[in-house]
Amino acid sequence: MRLDQYMVSKELVKSRSQATDYIKRGLVLVNDKEIFKPGYQVNDTDLIKCIEKAHFVSRAGEKLHHALIEFDMKLDGKIVMDIGSSTGGFTECSLKQGASLVYAYDVGTDQMDIELKKDKRIKLFEQTNILDVDVPKVDVCLIDVSFTSILPILNHLKGFDKEMVALIKPQFEAGHNHFKGVIKDKKMYKNILNHVIFEIDQMGYHIINLKKAHIKGKKGNQEYVLHIDGSKYSHKDFKEMIGEVL
C-alpha cells in the first residue's frame, strides 16, 4: 500500500493531502528512515512514525528552525530580512523565534500564507526582485531562493555587515540543466559546494559554518545551510568544512 494511503488508514493523519505534506517535509519515518515519496510501498510489518507535527506553513520553516539550533543563533527582538519568502516558512520561523519585524521579499505573488499576511510584524514585498531594491536596515538576513543561484544576491548584499543564513540548493547552483533533476553524484555536490563557498569567500564574507539541511528538497536533493557574517572577513580553509557535510 502507498505510504500516504497507509497513514490515512491508520488515522495518523486526516487526509492524503496532509499525509503527502508531512512526508515531503521529512516528518515521516519508515523503519526509522526518512521517506520523502508519498507513493513509497509499505505493509503492516513496517514501523511508520510521524516524528513531529508540522509546526510551520512550509518545509522551509523546519529547515531554518534546525539551522538556528545548529548555529546557536538567536533572533529575539531582531529585525530580519527574508529573501525568497514564498509561503512564509522562514518568516514564520523568525517570528516564532522572537523576531520583532520581518521584511519579506519574493519575485512571485499571492504565495504567502493568508494568516501570515495578516501579521503586522511582516512587511511583505511581492513581485520584487531583491537585486532591484535598496537593502533595509536589518539585523539578520535569510536567503531561500529557487531556480536561481544565491551568488548574485550575496554580491548585491556586499557591505551588509550582519549575520546571514543562506540555503544552498545544489541543483540551482549547477545550472539550468539540473533544475528539474536530482543530483546523486557525491563528487558533483562537492564541486558545487567548493565553487559556491569559494565565490562567497572571495566576496569578503566570513564563512562561519556549513551544515546539511535538516530535510531534503522536494525532489530529494540534499540541501545545505550556510552561516556567514558580513561584518568581518577572515579567510578560512573551508575544504574540511565541506568534507564534513558530504
N, C-alpha and C positions, 0 to 999 in steps of 0.2 A: 504494500500500500504506500502511496505517496506520503511523505512526511507531513505536509500541510493537512492532508485529509486525516491522517492518524491523530494529529494534535486536536482536531475538531472532534473526532470520535471519542477521544478520551477526556474531552472537556477541559483541555489545557488552555484553550483559547475559545473565543466566542464565534469566530468565523474563519474561513480560509484566508481571507484578505489579511486578517490580523495575524494568522499563522505565518503567512508569507512575509509580512513586515518584520516579525520577530526573528524569523530565520535569516533574512537578509541583513538584519542588524547584528548578527552574530550572537544572538541571545539564546540559541537553542543548541544543546549538546546531544549527540547520539553516541552512546557508549563513551562518554567523556571527551568526544571530539567535536569541534565546531563544524557545523554543516551549514552551507550557505545556499543550497539548492532546494526549493520547495518540493521538487519532484523526486528527491532522494528516496530510494526504496527502503522501507523499514518493515519489521514484523513484530509480533508480540514478545519475541525474545530480546529485542533491543531495549536498552535503557534510554529513555528520552527525558530530558530535563530542560526547563526554562531556567536559565541561571539568574535571571532578574527580569522584572517587568520593564517595559520601555519607559524611561524617565524623560525622554526628550522628543521633540517633534520630528527629529530626523536622526539618522545614524551619525551625522557629523557631531551632534551633541555628545554622544558616547565617546567618540574619538578624542574630543577636546577634554572632556571630563577626566579621562585616564591620562592624557598628556600633562594636564596641570598637576596631577598627583606625581607622575614620573619626574617632572621638572621642579616640583616643590614651589610652584608659582601661586601667589595669592592675588585675587582680583578685588578684594574688599575695598569699596569706595573709589575704585579706579574708573577712568573713562576709557572705553575700549572702542577700537575701530575694527569692524568685521568686513573684510573684503571677500566678496563671493558669498553673501549671506543666504541666498536661496530660500529654503523653507524656514531657516532661522535656528538651526541646531547650535551653531557656535554662539549666536546671540543669546539664545535661551540659557545655555550653559553659563555664559558670562554673568547673566543676571542672577542665576541661582548661586553663583559663587561670590556674589556681593557687589558686582559692578554697579556703579551709580548711573551710568549712561552708556549707551552703545550707538555709535554711528554705523549703520549697516548699508553697505553698497552692493548692488548687483546689476549686471547688464540686462537681466530679464525683467519681467513684470508679472505682478499678481502671483508671486511664488511664496511669499512669506505666509506662515500660518496665520489664520484670521484672528485668533486670540492674541497672538503676539503683536499684531498690527495695532491692537487697542492699547498696548502698554506705552505709557507716556515717557518711559525711560529709553525708548527706542526712537532714534531719528533715522527713518528709512529713506534711502535714495535709490529707487529702482530705475531701470533704463539708464544707468550711469556707469560709465567706464572709469575706474579709478585713475587711469592714465590721463584722463582729460580734466581732472579736478585738482585743486589745491588740497593738501592733506590738513585736516583739522588738528587742533592741539589735543592729543590724547596721551594716555599713559601706557597703553599696550596696543599692539597691532596683531590681528589674527588674519591669516590668509587661507582660504579653501576655495580654489577655483578649478574648473573643469574645462577641457577642450582648449587649454592654453597653458603655456609654461608660467611658472611663478617668477622667472628671471626678469622679464620686462617690468613687472610690478615692483620687485625689490630694487631694480635700477631706478625706477621712478621715485621710490621712497628714500633714496640715498640722502643722508642728512637727518633722517628720523632717528633721534638719539634715545630710544626707549627699547624695552623688551618686545620681542616678536615671536609668534609661533606660526610656522608655515607648514601646511600639509603638502608633502611631496607625493605626487601621483605619477609614478614612472611612465605609465602609458601615455601621459600627456607631455612628458619631458622628452620622449623618444621620437616625436614627430608624428605627422598625420597618419602614417601607415599603421600605427599601433592604437589609434583612438578607440577602436571597437574591439580590440583583441585582448587576450590575457597573456601577459609576459610570464613565461615559465622558466626561461634560461637565467640561472643564477648569475652568470657572467654578465648578462645584459643589465640586470639590476645593479651590479657592481659598477659597470661602466657609466650608467646613468647617474648614480649617486656621486661618483667621483667627479663627473662633469658639472653637475648642478652645484655641489658644495664648493668645488674649486672656483666656479664663477662667482658665487656668493662671497667667498673669501676675498677674491680679487676686487670686489666692490667696496671692501673695507668693513664688512660686518664681522663681529666677533662670534665665531661658532661656539656655542656653549654645549649643546647636547643633541644627540640624534637617537631616536627610538623607533621601533616598529609601532605602527598604529595598532590600537587595541583590536580593531576589527578590520577586515579586508574591505576593499571597494566592492561595489555591487556586482561587478563582473568576476570578482575573485582575485583581482590584482592586490599584491601586498603594497601597502602604502606606508609612508614614514612621516613622523612628526619631527620638525626641526626647531630647536630653541636657539634664537640668535639675539644679539644685542647691538644696537646701532650707536651706543654712546661711547664705545671704546673699541679699539682694534688690537688684537693680539693673535698673530699667526699661530695656527695650531696644526699639528700633523693629524689630519682627520682620517688617514687611511685605517688606523687602528679602530677608530670610532665606527667607520663603515663596516669593517670586518666583524664587529660585534653584533651587527643587526642582520647580517646575511645568513 
